[in-house]
Amino acid sequence: MMLEDKVTGFIEDLSSSRPVPGGGGASAAVGAFAAALGMMVANLTIGKKRYADVEEEVKERLKRLETLRDELIMLTDKDAEAFEPLSKAYGLPKETEEEKVRKDKIMEEALYEASLVPLKIMETLLKAADDLKFLGEKGSRIAVSDIGVGILFAQAALEGASLNVFINTKLMKNRERAEELNQKADVLIREGQALKAEIYGDVLEKIR
Amino acid sequence: MMLEDKVTGFIEDLSSSRPVPGGGGASAAVGAFAAALGMMVANLTIGKKRYADVEEEVKERLKRLETLRDELIMLTDKDAEAFEPLSKAYGLPKETEEEKVRKDKIMEEALYEASLVPLKIMETLLKAADDLKFLGEKGSRIAVSDIGVGILFAQAALEGASLNVFINTKLMKNRERAEELNQKADVLIREGQALKAEIYGDVLEKIR
């Protein structure tokens, strides 16, 4: 089977005008690629004499990354599921005052719930970035470029997910709750950016 | 079929210690995600009254992005194919002087060829970024976050592919030819960064 066959189904869905998968689900998928690249480097390190002294920790990182990768794959679908109630809420009638109040309340809750999934994606990616950092420092040197690609993907996915926090919080009426979510996202972006700059700088130094 | 099933095969392959797919092929795949997100925004724009005056150009951009997307999917496999002769070259004997000369020559050519695929990935992504720019400016506003995610992916994939230029050129003996490839990659990185900063800044302004 050609490699391309394995991604084509998802990419076809992404290209269509259907609301899911969109940027949120795609961010989770790219995040899973990042974790997978870390796993690849761990797998290339384990069993090599030269890296015997770090083998135990590499094995732990591999296990952690596998869990994070599978969470990110799962979050691709969670993102689609969270969109459903939001989509339904948009369609509710608002003819009478009573209907309007009800719609607002349901919308508000659906927007909040739809923000939580991309926040979870961001948190999961920050954990994966920490594993990439370790593997970039201690893992097999022959695969250091894959750590570089991994951290590029992780931060792009983290920031991509943040946009899906912001589009939902922007529509929330409860501004206090919205700002709380935005601030959480901003902290995660900054932490990710700092980690990325460190890891990527280190990779470039080794490669160029 | 759950969305996750559609990406899992590729991600499983990526996680393993097998040399392909690695960072190069994954960059092409993430690049295809970027083009697909642009197509999604184009598809959400076409047929809407509000965007009737740009419909013809949006349709052209959609067609262009489809071609670029399919090229990137194809390049996922091309990257794997280019690795094969390189892998074989590494395994050649170098006992006698004659064998050494022959191995060096074959290695040099395989390294050169293996650099061309990621360069092609980078060029293709820069074209896709231009389409994302247009769609971010003129396309449906309800999907502007997807343009943001798309350009994050495009630039991460472009820089990810560049690492696979650099790891190959680093080993080339013909430094002049190696530097030529590196300079091409550097120009593409800078052009991509400038486009990304512009497009992403514009998206953030609309979203936040």
Interface residues (C-beta under 8 A of the other chain):
Chain A: M1 M2 L3 E4 K6 V7 T8 G9 F10 I11 E12 D13 L14 S15 S16 S17 V20 P21 G22 G23 G24 G25 A26 S27 A29 V30 A32 F33 A35 A36 L37 M39 M40 N43 L44 E66 R69 I73 M74 T76 D77 A80 A143 S145 D146 G148 V149 G150 L152 F153 Q155 A156 A157 E159 G160 L163 N164 F166 I167 K170 V203 I207 R208
Chain B: M1 M2 L3 E4 K6 V7 T8 G9 F10 I11 E12 D13 L14 S15 S16 S17 V20 P21 G22 G23 G24 G25 A26 S27 A29 V30 A32 F33 A35 A36 L37 M39 M40 N43 L44 E66 R69 I73 M74 T76 D77 A80 A143 S145 D146 G148 V149 G150 L152 F153 Q155 A156 A157 E159 G160 L163 N164 F166 I167 K170 V203 I207 R208
